[in-house]
Amino acid sequence: MSQRPDTQDYRALFLADAPMMDMRAPQEFDKGAFPSAHSLPVMTDIERAKVGTCYKRDGQEAAIELGHRLVSGEVRAERLAAWREFAQAHPDGYLYCFRGGLRSQTVRQWLRDEGIDYPLVIGGYKAMRRFLIDELERSLATADIVLIGGKTGTGKTRVVWDLSDCIDLEGLANHRGSTFGQMPSPQPSQIDFENQLSIAFMKLLNRAGPRVYLEDEGRLIGRLYLPEILRDKMKHAPLVIVEQNLAERVDVVIDDYIVDLGERYRTLYGDDGHARHAQKLQDDLAKIRKRLGGERHQQMSAVMADAFAAQAASGDLQGHREWIGFLLEKYYDPMYEYQLEQREGEVLFSGSRDEVVCWCEGAR
C-alpha cells in the first residue's frame, strides 16, 4: 500500500465521507462518533479502565506496559487482523484515537510492521469534534434558512424529501417529531446527531447556494435537542406553509404511523410486531391523557384498540381514521395555530405539497 500523508483537513474528510478507523474504546464510540467511522478499538472498555486505574496509581510508564500486556498474543493478533482487513478494504481511509496520540500511533506502527502504511487524522476525535461544532456556527452564519411549516399530517417531511436544498432533521434524529414519533430503532446519541447535522449543512452549502429548507421543529425531536444556535436561527426564519384538507392529512398519518411504522415493527419483531406496534401507540396516547381529558382519552383508546383488532383480522385500516382525525382536529390543530401565532418569521408562501415544492424549487 503506497504511503499517504497524515491529515488535518477535516473538511475534506467529511465532505468525502472518508472511511475512518476509530481506535477509542466502545464506550467512547457509543457516546459520540462520525457517520463514516468504524469502531475498531485498541482496548475493550474493561481493558481501558484497568489501564486508567494503573495510570492514576503507578504513572504513565506502568500504564503503557500494562496496555501492551493486555493487548498481546492472540488478542493482539485478532485485533491486528481486523485493522489490516479494514485498511486493505479502505485504501483511502484514516485512523484516529481520542487526540491522535498513543493508541493511534501504536496501531499505525503495528500496521507498518505488517507492511501497511496507514495515515492518521492529526488531533484525532477531539479535533474533529471541535471542527464540526465550529463549522455548524460558520454554516449557520451564511445559510439562508426557510422553514417548511404546516399542520400535523400535511406531509411536511414529504416536501423535505422532494427538495434538493433540504436537510431532513427528523431523518437525522430517527424520530418523526411528534408524541407518537418514536421509531422502534433507537435514536442516535446527542453528539452523533450534532455531528451529522454539521456535516449535512457543510455538504449542502458546499454543493449549492445558501438557501436551506428545514422542516419547522420544536426544541426537541424525541429526546434529542436542536443546538441552540440553530434554534435561534429558526426562530426568525421565514416559512412556507403546506396546506392539505383533513381527509388527506389522515391519509398521510395512516401511511406514516400505521402502514410504515407497522412494517418496521414486523421487520424487527416478526409475528409479535403488530401487538408491539399497537401497544406503542396506546402508550403514546397515554402521554397526552391530561391534555385530552380522561374521558376523551378513554374513548380514543377504545377506538384505537378496535382499529388495530380490525386491522389484524382483515387488514382493514379504516378504523384508524376516527381516532387519527379526532387527534388532528382536537389536539394537534389548536396547538399548531397557537404556535404559528407566536412565530416571528414571515410567511412567504402557502399551498398544497406539490405547490410548495414547485415554489421552493423556483425560489432558489
C-alpha positions in Angstrom: 0.0 0.0 0.0 1.5 3.3 -1.1 2.2 5.8 1.7 -0.2 8.7 2.2 0.4 11.7 4.5 -1.4 12.2 7.8 -4.2 14.8 7.6 -5.8 17.6 9.5 -8.0 18.6 6.6 -11.2 17.7 8.4 -13.4 19.4 5.9 -12.1 17.2 3.1 -12.6 14.1 5.3 -16.2 14.8 6.0 -17.1 16.1 2.5 -15.7 12.8 1.0 -17.2 10.5 3.7 -13.7 9.2 4.1 -13.6 5.8 5.9 -12.1 6.1 9.3 -10.9 3.5 11.9 -11.8 4.7 15.5 -9.3 3.3 18.0 -11.2 4.5 21.1 -12.9 2.1 23.4 -16.6 1.1 22.7 -18.0 3.4 25.4 -16.2 6.4 23.9 -17.5 5.5 20.4 -21.1 5.0 21.6 -21.1 8.4 23.3 -20.1 10.1 20.0 -18.6 9.3 16.7 -18.8 10.2 13.0 -21.0 8.8 10.2 -18.1 7.3 8.2 -16.2 6.0 11.3 -16.0 2.3 12.2 -15.3 1.2 15.8 -12.2 -1.0 15.9 -10.8 -0.3 19.4 -7.4 -1.0 20.7 -8.8 -1.9 24.0 -12.2 -3.0 25.4 -13.9 -0.9 28.0 -12.7 -3.1 30.8 -9.1 -3.1 29.5 -9.2 0.7 29.2 -10.5 1.0 32.7 -7.7 -1.2 34.0 -5.1 0.9 32.2 -6.6 4.1 33.5 -6.5 2.9 37.1 -2.9 1.9 36.6 -2.0 5.3 35.2 -3.5 7.1 38.3 -1.8 4.7 40.7 1.6 4.0 39.1 2.1 6.5 36.3 2.3 6.6 32.5 5.1 4.1 32.0 3.4 1.4 34.1 0.1 2.1 32.3 1.7 1.7 28.8 3.3 -1.5 29.9 0.0 -2.9 31.2 -1.7 -1.9 28.0 0.8 -3.8 25.9 0.4 -6.9 28.2 -3.4 -6.7 27.8 -3.2 -6.4 24.1 -0.7 -9.1 23.3 -0.6 -12.7 21.9 -3.9 -13.9 20.4 -5.8 -10.7 21.4 -3.3 -8.5 19.5 -3.3 -10.9 16.5 -7.1 -10.9 16.3 -7.4 -7.1 16.5 -4.5 -6.6 14.1 -6.2 -8.8 11.6 -9.3 -6.6 11.8 -7.3 -3.4 11.4 -5.4 -4.9 8.4 -8.7 -6.0 6.8 -10.1 -2.5 7.2 -7.0 -0.9 5.8 -7.0 -3.2 2.8 -10.7 -2.8 2.1 -10.5 1.1 2.5 -7.2 2.2 0.9 -8.4 5.8 1.1 -9.2 5.8 4.8 -7.6 7.0 8.0 -7.3 6.0 11.6 -7.6 8.0 14.8 -7.9 7.8 18.6 -9.1 10.5 21.0 -6.3 13.0 20.5 -4.2 11.3 17.8 -1.8 10.1 20.5 -0.5 6.8 21.8 -3.3 4.5 20.7 -3.4 5.5 17.1 0.4 5.8 16.9 0.7 2.3 18.3 -1.7 0.8 15.8 -0.1 2.6 12.9 3.3 1.1 13.9 1.8 -2.4 14.2 0.3 -2.0 10.7 3.7 -0.7 9.4 5.3 -3.9 10.8 2.7 -5.7 8.6 3.8 -3.7 5.5 0.7 -1.4 5.6 1.4 2.4 6.0 -2.0 3.8 7.1 -2.3 7.6 7.8 -3.6 9.2 10.9 -6.1 12.0 11.5 -4.0 14.6 13.3 -5.6 15.7 16.5 -8.0 12.7 16.5 -11.6 12.7 17.6 -11.3 15.7 19.8 -10.1 18.0 17.0 -12.7 16.7 14.5 -15.5 17.2 17.0 -14.3 20.7 17.7 -14.1 21.4 14.0 -17.8 20.3 13.5 -19.0 22.4 16.4 -17.3 25.5 14.9 -18.3 24.5 11.3 -22.0 24.5 12.2 -21.7 28.0 13.5 -19.9 29.0 10.3 -22.6 27.3 8.2 -25.4 29.0 10.0 -23.8 32.4 9.6 -24.1 32.1 5.9 -27.2 29.8 5.4 -30.5 31.3 4.3 -32.9 29.1 6.2 -36.6 28.8 5.2 -38.8 26.6 7.2 -41.4 24.1 5.9 -44.4 24.6 8.2 -47.9 23.2 8.3 -50.4 21.3 10.4 -49.7 17.7 11.5 -50.3 15.3 8.7 -49.9 17.8 5.8 -46.8 15.8 4.7 -44.1 18.4 5.5 -41.5 15.6 5.6 -42.5 14.6 2.1 -41.8 18.1 0.9 -38.4 17.9 2.6 -37.7 14.6 0.7 -38.7 16.2 -2.6 -36.4 19.3 -2.3 -32.7 19.2 -3.2 -31.8 22.0 -0.9 -33.2 20.4 2.2 -31.9 18.8 5.4 -34.1 16.1 6.9 -33.8 16.9 10.7 -36.2 14.1 11.6 -34.3 11.6 9.5 -31.1 12.5 11.2 -32.8 12.2 14.6 -34.6 8.9 13.6 -37.8 10.3 15.0 -41.0 11.8 13.5 -41.0 14.7 15.9 -44.4 14.2 17.5 -45.5 12.5 20.7 -46.2 9.4 18.5 -43.0 9.8 16.5 -40.6 7.3 18.2 -39.2 4.6 15.9 -38.6 1.0 17.0 -34.9 1.5 16.4 -33.1 3.8 18.8 -32.2 7.5 18.2 -28.6 8.4 17.8 -26.6 9.9 20.7 -26.9 13.7 21.0 -23.3 14.1 19.9 -23.8 11.8 16.8 -26.9 13.9 15.9 -25.0 17.1 16.2 -22.1 15.7 14.1 -24.4 14.5 11.4 -26.2 17.9 11.4 -23.0 19.9 11.0 -21.8 17.6 8.2 -25.2 17.9 6.4 -25.0 21.7 6.4 -21.4 21.6 5.3 -22.2 19.3 2.3 -25.3 21.2 1.3 -23.7 24.6 1.4 -20.6 23.2 -0.4 -22.6 22.0 -3.4 -25.5 24.5 -3.6 -26.3 28.1 -2.7 -27.0 29.5 0.7 -30.7 28.6 0.7 -31.5 25.7 3.1 -35.0 24.3 3.7 -35.7 22.7 7.1 -38.9 21.3 8.5 -40.3 23.5 11.3 -39.5 21.7 14.5 -39.7 22.4 18.2 -36.7 22.4 20.5 -36.8 18.6 20.8 -37.0 15.8 18.3 -37.7 12.9 20.5 -35.1 13.1 23.2 -32.6 15.0 21.0 -32.4 18.8 21.2 -31.5 21.1 18.4 -28.3 23.1 19.0 -29.2 26.4 20.5 -27.5 28.3 17.6 -29.8 26.6 15.1 -32.9 27.2 17.3 -32.1 30.9 17.4 -31.8 31.0 13.6 -35.0 29.1 13.1 -37.0 31.4 15.5 -36.6 34.3 13.0 -36.6 32.3 9.7 -39.4 32.8 7.1 -41.8 30.0 6.4 -43.6 28.3 3.6 -46.8 26.5 4.8 -48.1 23.2 3.5 -51.9 23.1 3.4 -54.0 19.8 2.9 -57.6 19.0 3.9 -58.3 16.8 6.8 -59.0 13.7 4.8 -55.7 14.0 3.0 -53.9 14.6 6.3 -55.5 11.4 7.8 -54.2 9.5 4.8 -50.7 10.7 5.5 -50.8 9.8 9.1 -52.1 6.3 8.3 -49.3 5.9 5.8 -46.6 7.0 8.3 -47.8 5.8 11.6 -49.9 2.7 10.7 -48.5 1.3 7.5 -44.8 2.3 7.5 -44.4 2.1 11.3 -46.2 -1.2 11.4 -43.9 -2.7 8.8 -40.9 -1.5 10.8 -42.3 -3.4 13.8 -43.0 -6.5 11.8 -39.5 -6.4 10.3 -37.9 -6.2 13.8 -40.3 -8.4 15.8 -42.0 -10.8 13.3 -45.3 -12.1 14.4 -45.2 -10.1 17.6 -44.7 -6.8 15.6 -48.4 -6.0 15.3 -49.1 -6.3 19.0 -46.0 -4.2 19.9 -47.0 -1.6 17.3 -50.5 -1.3 18.8 -49.1 -1.1 22.4 -46.6 1.6 21.4 -49.4 3.8 20.1 -51.5 3.2 23.1 -48.6 4.2 25.3 -48.1 7.4 23.2 -51.8 8.2 23.5 -51.5 7.9 27.3 -48.8 10.5 27.3 -51.3 13.2 26.2 -54.1 11.9 28.5 -54.1 15.0 30.7 -54.4 17.4 27.8 -57.2 15.3 26.2 -59.0 14.7 29.4 -59.7 11.4 31.0 -63.0 10.7 29.2 -61.8 11.6 25.7 -58.6 9.6 26.2 -60.6 6.6 27.2 -62.9 6.9 24.2 -60.0 7.2 21.7 -58.1 4.4 23.4 -61.0 2.1 22.8 -61.4 3.3 19.2 -57.7 2.7 18.6 -57.9 -0.8 20.1 -60.8 -1.7 17.9 -59.0 -0.3 14.8 -55.9 -2.5 15.5 -58.1 -5.5 16.1 -59.9 -5.0 12.8 -56.6 -4.5 11.0 -55.2 -7.7 12.5 -58.4 -9.6 11.4 -58.8 -8.4 7.9 -56.1 -5.8 7.1 -58.8 -3.1 7.0 -57.3 0.3 8.1 -60.4 2.4 8.0 -61.0 2.1 11.8 -57.9 4.2 12.3 -59.4 7.2 10.6 -61.6 8.1 13.6 -59.0 8.4 16.3 -56.5 10.0 13.9 -59.0 12.6 12.7 -60.0 13.3 16.3 -56.5 13.9 17.4 -55.7 16.1 14.4 -58.7 18.4 14.9 -58.9 18.4 18.7 -55.3 18.1 19.8 -52.8 19.0 17.2 -54.5 21.7 15.2 -55.2 24.1 18.2 -51.5 23.6 19.3 -50.3 24.4 15.8 -52.4 27.5 15.5 -51.2 28.8 18.8 -47.5 28.2 17.8 -48.0 29.8 14.5 -49.2 33.0 16.2 -46.0 33.1 18.2 -43.7 32.9 15.2 -41.7 35.9 14.2 -40.8 34.7 10.6 -42.7 35.9 7.6 -44.9 33.5 5.7 -43.6 33.5 2.1 -46.0 31.1 0.5 -48.7 28.6 1.3 -50.3 25.9 -0.8 -50.5 22.1 -1.3 -47.5 19.9 -1.1 -46.9 20.0 -4.8 -47.4 23.7 -4.9 -44.9 24.2 -2.1 -42.3 22.0 -3.8 -42.7 24.0 -7.1 -42.4 27.3 -5.2 -39.3 26.3 -3.3 -37.6 24.9 -6.4 -38.4 28.1 -8.3 -37.3 30.4 -5.4 -33.6 29.4 -5.5 
